[in-house]
Amino acid sequence: MQHSSVSLAGQTVLVTGASGFIGQQLCNRLQIAGAEIHGISRSKQPFCNSLRWWQGDVANLEDMRRILTAVKPDVIFHLASYVSGDRSLKAVLPTLHSNLISTVNLLTLVADLGCRRLVLAGSLEEPELGELAIAASPYAAAKWSASVYARMFHQLYQVPVVGARLFMVYGPAQKDLNKLIPHVTLSLLRGEAPKLSSGQRLVDWIYVSDVVDGLMAAAQTSNIDGENFDFGSSTLTPISTIVDHLNQLIDPSIKPLFGALKNRPMEQVRVADIASAGDRLGWHPQTSLEDGLAQTVAWYDANMN
Ligand SMILES: NC(=O)c1ccc[n+]([C@@H]2O[C@H](COP(=O)([O-])OP(=O)(O)OC[C@H]3O[C@@H](n4cnc5c(N)ncnc54)[C@H](OP(=O)(O)O)[C@@H]3O)[C@@H](O)[C@H]2O)c1
């Protein structure tokens, strides 16, 4: 059963990770919705008419207390993260700080100071509830632990938290150019053959504006505190198919170098279960892979080529 929703017009909304790939597009949508937007970044950001920037580290409790006390947000979107599938030892502490400590800081402050809704960005890298698994990377361990804390904070302290488990997000303006789609797109646009692993990994891809729709619904829908939603396409597509599409869109004469890189160890195959996002939030992905990739290529061609 779908619940009623609260408009974000005039609401005070705080976005961590507002300078990031998804955060920027969420802030654009919040502006259209008429929210008063506050963004957090570790760096000093240029003045912006539509958003008030706050400088701080989400892993620093006192930075966050200062900002939350001043802003008094109705809604918080926690998107700040060290987003990396890096398996090396050097990824352990940054993922712990920016994914787990940051989330526990926010949960603690919301338990103390209150807000109407805290939306946490989770990840496809987190094992399913009840799945007997070990986390495949430091990032997965931190994201998974953050969700464990979120459930506890909801049960013990009635924190109004909603989990948004995002699958593989792609689209225009993704900043990390090492991610598959920006890497392949920019290589092909430069006339170079992209270097790839085997390309066999199956992934659930989801277009960024669909993710933003899901985050907005997670913030606006009433009576869903403590619930978790998957935002993905519910379809698995191998990396090689994505690369083929990009190849066709940009330059079919270039032959991508599959097998030039090693496959990452312990890659997990997970597909979004979007039934409850459909039932409870009325959310359904709108953008086909073909349209999403065409819009992505058009953006990189116009802005970075
Ligand atoms: N992209 C995907 O495919 C995907 C898939 C699943 C889940 N997610 C989740 O979705 C969220 C957003 O991802 P994204 O792709 O937009 O990431 P992104 O482009 O890397 O942006 C993350 C932002 O987090 C901020 N940040 C990192 N550590 C911080 C800290 N300690 N304190 C304050 N800010 C910090 C950074 O901003 P500053 O450098 O300005 O501080 C950065 O702009 C993340 O939680 C990620 O785990 C993404």
The ligand as an ORCA input file, in Angstrom:
! r2SCAN-3c Opt
* xyz 0 1
  N      27.589      5.952     -7.820
  C      27.130      4.729     -7.607
  O      27.094      3.880     -8.524
  C      26.625      4.322     -6.258
  C      26.137      3.000     -6.098
  C      25.671      2.613     -4.844
  C      25.660      3.518     -3.791
  N      26.150      4.771     -3.976
  C      26.142      5.679     -2.822
  O      25.556      6.917     -3.189
  C      26.174      7.985     -2.483
  C      26.641      9.060     -3.451
  O      27.550      8.472     -4.389
  P      28.238      9.331     -5.536
  O      28.479      8.398     -6.661
  O      27.486     10.595     -5.751
  O      29.633      9.649     -4.841
  P      30.720     10.784     -5.151
  O      30.516     11.423     -6.468
  O      32.054     10.170     -4.853
  O      30.388     11.875     -4.037
  C      30.586     11.608     -2.690
  C      30.790     12.928     -1.988
  O      30.970     12.648     -0.596
  C      31.708     13.726     -0.065
  N      32.478     13.186      1.087
  C      33.245     12.077      1.121
  N      33.754     11.909      2.351
  C      33.278     12.931      3.104
  C      33.442     13.310      4.451
  N      34.203     12.586      5.283
  N      32.816     14.424      4.902
  C      32.062     15.179      4.061
  N      31.861     14.856      2.771
  C      32.467     13.758      2.301
  C      32.630     14.252     -1.163
  O      32.488     15.640     -1.147
  P      33.701     16.667     -0.842
  O      34.939     16.089     -1.517
  O      33.202     17.933     -1.467
  O      33.830     16.713      0.641
  C      32.003     13.691     -2.448
  O      31.591     14.711     -3.333
  C      27.315      7.346     -1.662
  O      26.850      7.128     -0.348
  C      27.563      6.024     -2.356
  O      28.061      5.062     -1.466
  C      26.638      5.213     -5.177
*
